[in-house]
Amino acid sequence: MNIRKAVIPVAGKGTRFLPATKQIPKEMIPIINIPMIHYSVMEAVKSGIEQLVFVTSTGKESIENYFDRNMELEGFLEKNGKLKELELIKDIGTKIEVITVRQKEQLGLGHAINCSRSVIGNEAFAVILGDDLVLSEEPVTKQLAKISAQNDNKSVIGVMEVPNSETFRYGIVDGDFLSSDARTLHMKAMIEKPLPENAPTNLATPGRYILTPEIFDCLDRIPRGVGGEYQLTDAINMLAAQDKVYANIFTGDRFDTGNIEGYLNATVEFALRDEATKEMMINIIKDKVSKYGI
């Protein structure tokens, strides 16, 4: 079964990036010259997603506008022979259908996902968290969709190995590896931010999911959890208790751009991996090391 739809929640306030996020959605802050949200959408496009659901809130209109056509700007670029720039701004807006739904109250990730129910309908779908960017040869969402197809089209949680000392920062999965696949587990449960001594594994969930539509019934049934919010983790655990849920160690380098340190790290790394900016970034780093005697 092909995964045709994906949900990207973007309703958060982005308080870690204030004062910029007073007027600019965090997701529109660029890494070099490309907004962070662009990378998540391109992952969806390269994974074969046909319809994308943004779960938004007040002040996020520029995200939807970014993925729309700007005919005036396109005309200006074409008239002035800036064809490379023209292709750059036209490309992303023509490859996927974008739908927005409002999360009127920020009541947790589970609540945000549930807001997309009327659009998703009765089919499996992907969830891509825009704070987590992953550079990989094969898009993570596509990797997980393949694992789902190989395992009776069940839900699959993307996981990555983290140092044992850092399990308290993540949701950690517990489960048994399949005899046929050393990177995929039959998931028993997901534990939210366990201390290292209580963590069943070091496999963390950084924000990629393939979920069956049964997750919506679970989201309707879970009570409010930590912080008075509806936690997706609780719904996944409920789903795992009644149906098979898998976890897969995906291939790729993940960058947490939800905080300033992670954002700076991603900016440097992305610049170094792009031949157009690699030399510039190396020279900047060398200059700063010399200047500050690092």
C-alpha positions in Angstrom: 0.0 0.0 0.0 1.4 3.4 -1.0 1.5 6.2 1.6 -0.2 9.1 -0.2 -0.7 11.6 2.7 1.5 13.2 5.3 0.9 15.5 8.2 3.3 18.2 9.3 2.3 19.9 12.6 3.4 23.6 12.5 1.1 25.2 15.1 3.8 25.7 17.8 4.8 29.2 19.0 8.6 28.7 18.5 9.4 30.5 21.8 13.0 29.3 21.7 13.5 31.5 18.6 12.0 34.7 20.0 12.1 37.6 19.2 12.3 36.4 15.5 9.2 34.2 15.9 7.1 37.2 17.1 6.4 37.8 13.4 8.1 34.9 11.5 7.0 31.3 11.9 9.9 29.3 13.2 9.5 26.9 10.3 10.2 29.8 7.9 13.6 30.6 9.4 16.1 29.6 6.8 19.1 27.4 6.9 21.3 29.3 4.5 18.7 30.5 2.0 16.1 27.7 2.4 13.4 27.7 5.1 13.5 24.8 7.5 10.0 23.7 6.5 11.2 23.3 2.8 13.4 20.4 3.8 10.5 18.5 5.4 8.2 19.1 2.4 10.9 17.9 0.0 11.3 14.7 2.1 7.6 14.2 1.6 7.8 14.8 -2.1 10.7 12.5 -2.6 8.9 9.8 -0.6 6.0 9.8 -3.0 3.5 11.8 -0.9 0.8 13.4 -3.0 -1.1 15.4 -0.3 0.4 17.3 2.6 -1.6 18.5 5.6 -0.2 21.4 7.6 -1.7 21.6 11.0 -1.4 25.4 11.6 -2.4 28.1 14.0 -2.8 31.9 13.9 0.2 33.7 12.4 1.4 30.7 10.2 -0.1 32.0 6.9 3.3 32.6 5.4 4.0 28.8 5.4 1.0 28.2 3.1 2.0 31.2 1.0 5.5 29.9 0.6 4.2 26.7 -1.1 1.8 28.6 -3.3 2.7 30.2 -6.7 3.8 33.8 -6.7 3.0 34.8 -10.3 4.2 38.4 -9.9 7.6 37.3 -8.7 7.8 34.6 -11.4 7.0 37.1 -14.1 9.7 39.5 -12.8 12.3 36.8 -12.8 11.4 35.5 -16.2 11.5 39.0 -17.7 14.9 39.7 -16.2 16.4 36.3 -17.4 16.8 34.9 -13.9 15.8 31.4 -15.0 17.7 29.5 -12.3 15.9 31.6 -9.6 12.6 31.1 -11.4 12.9 27.4 -11.4 13.9 27.4 -7.7 10.7 29.2 -6.6 8.3 27.4 -9.0 9.6 23.9 -8.3 8.4 23.1 -4.8 4.9 24.6 -5.2 4.0 22.4 -8.1 5.0 19.0 -6.8 2.5 18.4 -4.0 -1.0 19.4 -3.0 -1.0 21.4 0.3 -4.0 21.5 2.7 -4.1 23.4 6.0 -6.2 22.7 9.0 -6.3 24.8 12.2 -5.3 23.6 15.7 -7.2 26.2 17.6 -5.7 25.2 20.9 -2.1 23.9 21.3 -3.0 20.7 23.3 -0.1 18.5 22.3 1.2 16.5 19.3 -1.5 14.0 19.6 -4.1 16.7 19.5 -2.4 18.2 16.4 -2.4 14.9 14.6 -6.1 14.3 15.5 -6.9 17.7 13.9 -6.0 16.2 10.5 -8.5 13.3 10.7 -11.1 14.7 8.3 -8.4 15.1 5.6 -6.6 11.8 6.2 -9.7 9.7 6.3 -9.4 5.9 6.5 -5.9 5.4 5.2 -2.4 5.1 6.6 -0.3 8.3 6.6 3.1 9.7 7.4 3.9 12.2 10.1 7.0 14.4 9.7 8.1 16.8 12.5 9.6 19.9 11.0 12.0 20.4 13.9 13.9 17.3 12.9 15.7 17.4 9.6 17.3 14.3 8.3 19.9 14.1 5.5 19.9 10.7 3.9 20.3 9.1 0.5 16.8 7.7 0.7 14.2 9.9 2.5 13.4 8.6 6.0 9.6 8.6 5.3 10.2 6.4 2.2 12.3 4.1 4.3 9.6 3.7 6.9 6.9 3.3 4.2 8.8 0.3 2.8 9.1 -1.3 6.2 5.3 -0.9 6.7 4.7 -2.5 3.3 6.9 -5.4 4.3 5.0 -5.9 7.5 1.3 -6.1 6.6 1.0 -2.3 6.2 1.2 -1.7 10.0 2.4 1.4 11.8 6.1 2.0 11.9 8.0 4.4 14.2 11.3 5.8 13.0 14.1 5.4 15.6 17.8 6.2 15.9 20.5 5.1 18.3 21.5 7.7 21.0 24.1 7.5 23.8 22.7 5.7 26.8 23.3 8.9 28.9 20.9 10.9 26.7 17.8 8.7 26.9 16.1 11.2 29.2 15.8 13.6 26.2 13.7 11.3 24.0 10.9 8.9 23.7 12.6 5.4 23.9 11.1 2.3 22.4 11.1 -1.2 23.8 10.7 -4.3 21.7 12.2 -7.3 20.1 14.2 -7.3 16.8 12.7 -9.4 14.0 14.6 -12.5 13.0 14.3 -11.4 9.4 15.5 -7.8 9.9 18.2 -6.7 12.3 17.1 -3.0 12.1 13.4 -3.5 12.7 11.6 -4.3 16.0 8.2 -5.5 17.0 7.5 -2.6 19.4 6.1 -3.4 22.8 6.0 0.1 24.2 7.3 3.6 24.0 8.6 5.2 27.2 8.8 9.0 27.4 12.2 10.4 28.5 13.3 7.6 30.8 16.4 8.0 32.9 19.4 5.9 31.6 19.0 3.3 34.3 15.3 2.8 33.4 15.6 2.9 29.6 14.9 -0.5 28.0 17.0 0.4 24.9 18.8 3.4 23.5 16.5 3.7 20.5 15.0 7.2 20.4 12.0 8.6 18.4 13.0 11.8 16.6 9.8 12.6 14.7 9.1 10.2 11.8 6.1 8.0 11.8 3.9 5.8 9.5 0.6 5.5 11.2 -2.5 3.4 10.4 -5.9 5.2 10.7 -6.7 3.3 13.9 -4.4 5.8 15.6 -7.3 8.3 15.5 -9.6 6.1 17.6 -6.7 5.8 20.1 -6.3 9.6 20.1 -10.0 10.0 20.9 -9.6 7.6 23.9 -6.5 8.8 25.6 -6.7 11.2 28.6 -4.6 14.3 28.8 -1.1 13.4 29.8 2.1 15.4 30.7 1.4 19.1 30.7 -2.3 18.7 30.3 -1.7 17.7 26.6 -2.8 14.8 24.5 0.4 12.9 23.9 1.0 10.9 20.6 3.2 8.5 22.7 0.1 7.5 24.7 -1.9 6.8 21.6 0.9 4.8 20.0 1.2 2.7 23.2 -2.6 2.1 23.1 -2.3 1.1 19.4 0.6 -1.3 20.2 -1.5 -3.0 22.8 -4.2 -3.9 20.3 -2.3 -4.2 17.0 1.3 -4.7 15.8 3.4 -1.6 15.7 7.0 -1.7 14.5 10.1 0.5 15.0 12.8 0.8 12.4 16.3 2.2 12.8 16.4 4.5 9.8 19.5 5.5 7.9 20.5 9.1 7.9 21.9 12.0 9.9 19.4 13.8 12.0 19.5 17.5 13.1 17.3 18.9 15.8 16.6 22.4 14.7 14.1 23.0 17.5 16.7 24.9 19.6 19.4 27.4 18.8 22.3 25.0 19.2 20.8 22.4 16.9 19.9 25.1 14.4 23.5 26.5 14.3 24.8 22.9 14.0 22.5 22.2 11.1 23.4 25.5 9.4 27.1 24.7 9.5 26.6 21.1 8.4 24.3 21.9 5.5 26.7 24.6 4.3 29.6 22.1 4.4 27.7 19.5 2.4 26.7 21.9 -0.3 29.5 22.5 -2.9 28.1 26.0 -3.5 28.8 27.0 0.1 31.3 24.5 1.3 34.4 26.7 0.7 32.8 29.8 2.1 31.9 28.0 5.3 35.4 26.5 5.7 37.0 29.9 5.2 34.6 31.4 7.8 35.4 28.7 10.3 39.1 29.1 9.8 38.9 32.8 10.2 36.9 32.6 13.4 39.2 30.0 14.9 42.2 32.2 14.2 40.5 35.4 15.4 39.3 33.9 18.7 42.2 31.6 19.3 40.1 28.6 19.6 
